[in-house]
Amino acid sequence: MSDTEEAQREFIRAWYLWRHTPLPVDAYRSNRSVAPSFTVEFALDHLRSYVYALGSAFMEERPRDYPALVADNLEHLHGAEADLENGPIPEDERGPYREYVAATRTLLHRLLARASAARD
Protein backbone atom coordinates (compact mmCIF):
# COMPACT_ATOMS: atom_id res chain seq x y z
CA MET A 1 0.00 0.00 0.00
CA SER A 2 1.40 3.41 -0.95
CA ASP A 3 1.85 6.27 1.52
CA THR A 4 -0.97 8.14 -0.23
CA GLU A 5 -3.35 5.19 0.11
CA GLU A 6 -2.40 4.70 3.76
CA ALA A 7 -2.89 8.40 4.48
CA GLN A 8 -6.29 8.21 2.79
CA ARG A 9 -7.34 5.24 4.91
CA GLU A 10 -6.19 6.94 8.10
CA PHE A 11 -8.04 10.13 7.18
CA ILE A 12 -11.28 8.28 6.42
CA ARG A 13 -11.00 6.32 9.68
CA ALA A 14 -10.39 9.52 11.67
CA TRP A 15 -13.28 11.28 9.88
CA TYR A 16 -15.64 8.42 10.79
CA LEU A 17 -14.52 8.32 14.42
CA TRP A 18 -14.73 12.10 14.76
CA ARG A 19 -18.23 12.18 13.29
CA HIS A 20 -19.32 9.52 15.78
CA THR A 21 -17.69 11.08 18.84
CA PRO A 22 -20.42 12.88 20.80
CA LEU A 23 -20.04 16.64 20.94
CA PRO A 24 -20.72 17.58 24.58
CA VAL A 25 -22.50 20.93 24.18
CA ASP A 26 -25.74 20.60 26.15
CA ALA A 27 -25.10 23.68 28.32
CA TYR A 28 -24.16 25.83 25.34
CA ARG A 29 -27.11 24.75 23.21
CA SER A 30 -29.46 25.26 26.17
CA ASN A 31 -28.01 28.76 26.61
CA ARG A 32 -26.96 28.04 30.20
CA SER A 33 -24.22 30.65 30.18
CA VAL A 34 -23.56 30.25 33.91
CA ALA A 35 -22.63 26.57 33.49
CA PRO A 36 -18.92 25.91 34.13
CA SER A 37 -18.66 24.20 30.74
CA PHE A 38 -20.30 26.97 28.68
CA THR A 39 -17.10 28.58 27.34
CA VAL A 40 -15.54 25.25 26.37
CA GLU A 41 -18.77 24.08 24.75
CA PHE A 42 -19.10 27.32 22.82
CA ALA A 43 -15.57 26.90 21.42
CA LEU A 44 -16.05 23.22 20.55
CA ASP A 45 -19.41 23.82 18.86
CA HIS A 46 -17.96 26.51 16.62
CA LEU A 47 -14.83 24.50 15.95
CA ARG A 48 -16.91 21.52 14.85
CA SER A 49 -18.52 23.66 12.14
CA TYR A 50 -15.15 24.80 10.82
CA VAL A 51 -13.59 21.33 10.95
CA TYR A 52 -16.59 19.78 9.22
CA ALA A 53 -16.43 22.37 6.44
CA LEU A 54 -12.69 21.83 6.06
CA GLY A 55 -13.00 18.05 5.90
CA SER A 56 -15.88 18.27 3.45
CA ALA A 57 -13.94 20.65 1.20
CA PHE A 58 -10.98 18.29 1.27
CA MET A 59 -13.09 15.26 0.35
CA GLU A 60 -14.64 17.25 -2.51
CA GLU A 61 -11.10 18.15 -3.64
CA ARG A 62 -11.76 21.87 -3.41
CA PRO A 63 -8.54 23.87 -3.48
CA ARG A 64 -7.63 25.34 -0.10
CA ASP A 65 -4.48 26.08 1.85
CA TYR A 66 -5.05 22.99 3.98
CA PRO A 67 -1.83 23.22 6.04
CA ALA A 68 -2.67 26.79 7.09
CA LEU A 69 -6.31 25.95 7.81
CA VAL A 70 -5.39 22.86 9.81
CA ALA A 71 -2.88 24.92 11.82
CA ASP A 72 -5.54 27.54 12.53
CA ASN A 73 -8.03 24.92 13.67
CA LEU A 74 -5.41 23.22 15.84
CA GLU A 75 -4.72 26.58 17.48
CA HIS A 76 -8.42 27.02 18.28
CA LEU A 77 -8.58 23.43 19.54
CA HIS A 78 -5.60 24.08 21.80
CA GLY A 79 -7.35 27.15 23.22
CA ALA A 80 -10.49 25.16 23.98
CA GLU A 81 -8.40 22.42 25.57
CA ALA A 82 -6.55 24.94 27.73
CA ASP A 83 -9.90 26.36 28.87
CA LEU A 84 -11.03 22.83 29.68
CA GLU A 85 -7.93 21.91 31.66
CA ASN A 86 -7.61 25.25 33.47
CA GLY A 87 -11.27 26.09 33.87
CA PRO A 88 -14.02 25.38 36.36
CA ILE A 89 -15.35 22.11 34.89
CA PRO A 90 -15.07 19.46 37.60
CA GLU A 91 -12.42 16.84 36.87
CA ASP A 92 -14.93 13.99 36.88
CA GLU A 93 -16.93 15.72 34.11
CA ARG A 94 -14.05 16.38 31.71
CA GLY A 95 -13.96 12.96 30.02
CA PRO A 96 -16.41 13.63 27.15
CA TYR A 97 -14.67 16.91 26.34
CA ARG A 98 -11.26 15.25 26.31
CA GLU A 99 -12.56 12.50 24.02
CA TYR A 100 -13.93 15.05 21.59
CA VAL A 101 -10.73 17.12 21.67
CA ALA A 102 -8.64 13.99 21.03
CA ALA A 103 -10.82 12.89 18.11
CA THR A 104 -10.67 16.38 16.60
CA ARG A 105 -6.90 16.57 16.97
CA THR A 106 -6.47 13.16 15.33
CA LEU A 107 -8.73 14.14 12.44
CA LEU A 108 -6.86 17.38 11.81
CA HIS A 109 -3.50 15.62 11.86
CA ARG A 110 -4.77 12.91 9.49
CA LEU A 111 -6.19 15.55 7.15
CA LEU A 112 -2.82 17.29 7.10
CA ALA A 113 -1.01 14.01 6.42
CA ARG A 114 -3.44 13.18 3.61
CA ALA A 115 -3.12 16.64 2.08
CA SER A 116 0.67 16.40 2.24
CA ALA A 117 0.69 12.92 0.67
CA ALA A 118 -1.57 14.16 -2.13
CA ARG A 119 0.88 16.97 -2.97
CA ASP A 120 3.89 14.65 -3.14
N, C-alpha and C positions, 0 to 999 in steps of 0.2 A: 504494500500500500504506500502510495507517495505521501510526502509531507502535506501536500495540498488536500489530498483525500482525508488524511487523518485529522487535519485542522478542521475540515468541513464536518466530519463526524463529531468531533469534540464540541464544535459550535452548536450543532443541532441538538446534541444531548444537553448542553448547558441551557439552550433556549427552552427546551421542553421542561427541564427541572425548574427553571426560573418561573415559567408560566404557571407551574403547578405548586409553587411555594406560596402559601397564604401571605397576603399583604396585610399586616396587622394595623389597620387604620380606623378602628371603630370609634375611638374618641374624636378623631379629626372629622370623620364623616358625620358624626352626630353633633358636631359643633360644640363639643365640651372643651372649650378653650382653657378651663382651669385644670384639666386632667394633666398629670405629670408627663404623660406621653404625647401630648398634643403637638409640641414642636417637632419631635422626631417623626411622628406620623405625617405631619404636614410635609416635611422634607421628603419622606419616602414615597408618599402619594404622587408628588410632583415628579420626582425622579423616575418613578415607574413609567409615567407618560413619555418622558424623554427617551428612556432606554427602549421602550417598546417601539417608538417611532424610528429610532436609530437601527434597531435590529430589523424592523420591517423594511426600511430603506435598503439595508445591506442585502437582505434576501431577494429584493426586487432589483438588485444590481444598479441602484441609482447612485450616480457619482456623488461622493461626499469626501471630506477630509476626515476619514474614519479615525486615524490616530489622534488627531486633535480633539475630535468629539468624544472619543473614549476617554481621553485624559481629562476633559472637562467633567464628564459624568463621574469618573472616579474621584475627582476632587469634591464634587457635591456629595458623593457617597461617603467619603472620608469625614466630611463635616457632619453628616447625619450620625455617623457612627461615633464621632467624638461627643456629640450631644447625648447620645444614648449612654455611653460609658461614663460620662461626667455629670449627667443630669439627674433629676429626681426620680426616675423610674426605679422602683424597687428591684433589687437584684433578682429575686425569684420570678419577676415578670419580664425579664429581658430576653429570654430564650427565643420567642417568635421573631423579635426584631433582629437578633443576631443571625438567625437562620435566613431571613430575607436579605440582610446585608451580605452574607456569605454567598448566597445564590446570585445576587446581582453582581458582586465582584467577579465571581467565576465567569459569568456570562460576558461581562465586559472584556475580561482578559482573553476569553476564547474568541470573541469577535475580533479583537485586535490581532490575535494570532492568525485567524482565518483571512483577514484583510491583508496582512503581511505576506502570507503564503500565496495569495492570489496575485500580488504584485510581482513576486519573484518569477 
